[in-house]
């Protein structure tokens, strides 16, 4: 118990005095509130996407169930709940029933490490507006994003049909391909912040002006890579190859119906909300922003900043859905393996070179200047290496396409 308390104490002051009945009650309330808020946000996200896409396409959108159609998602959930639950004859019944939960649970667990606000006081206890802050929070994020692949893969495999199996194989290949680029961009954040705690990453960005956000400190590139990789992992347009109906009939969930079918879409939209929160936490300072130091507003304003930043990315996801066409599968794989992964690795090496102290014993202004020159020297060398690698890839691709052939034989030159 002492070891567990020590791990929890690393991030949340709630456990500074040990674990008693009050602490257990506060943790239970935080779990209940987090789960409720996440479910409500998913319902609002579905409504928001329908209304926004309809506005962009000059349509009305849902406007019958509730004011402005706000209860349309709730009505759809009730309808799916009472539909017949089909179970294919050739399906692996246990795995078939388990797969939707393997897609849903990682999304909720990932949201648990997101700091929504600052520290508040409840009775005699202080706690963060964050469900959990384990010392390996970033590793936990990467682990949960990897576990979500199993839900998709097992759903297609356990259906006993070839079409869902093809959809699940394609989805797994897509998610694994972009997992590497996503992990390298997260590694850049950890390198600069110097901590795996999400609360420390937010605090590191909150110290100073908004120019201290990782978005600017990392040079925009890891942010762009993370957004692209996250969109591909979420199976959101233009990377929604998992549900390409004209190719796969319906994807890995073809054989699902009723509540289990709803769980897959609940997991998709919940993952979209959670990933927007993760982007805000890693690159835009989370709840950081100008706000009062104490009182009621001191606790509420950071939450409002967090929700405002997250709403911007949710709007962007919907905007992309209504604007961009779906990529071909070869374009999807080409972008992940040949573009994002080399660029993410290159930029991580550049950032690591910038953080290495220059090999000089000088101090003060001279030492700082030498460190800066050393960092830019590493950056320049990396750029030259990238150009050479790009040229080599172009020559290799041209040779493979037949544009550049081998030298002519001796007889042909006569």
Secondary structure, 3 states (H helix, E strand, C coil): CHHHHHHHHCCCHHHCCCCCHHHHHHHHHHHHHHHHHHHHHHHHHHHHHHHHHHHHCCCCCCCCCCHHHCCHHHHHHHHHHCCCCCCCCCCCHHHHHHHHHHHHHHHHHHHCCCCCCCEEEECCEEEECCCCCCCCHHHHHHHHHHHHHHHHHHHHHHCCCHHHHHHHHHHHHHHHHHHHHHHHHHHHHHHHHCCCCHHHHHHHHHCCCHHHCHHHHCCCHHHHHHHHHHHHHCCCCCCCHHHCHHHHCCCCCCCCCHHHHHHHHHHHHHHHHHHHHHHHHHHCCCCCCCCCCCHHHHHHHHHHHHHHHHHHHHHHHHHHHHHCCCCCHHHHHHHHHHHHHHHHHHHHHHHHHHHCCCCCCCCHHHHHHHHHHHHHHHHHHHHHHHHHHHHHHHHHHHHHCCCCCCCCCHHHHC
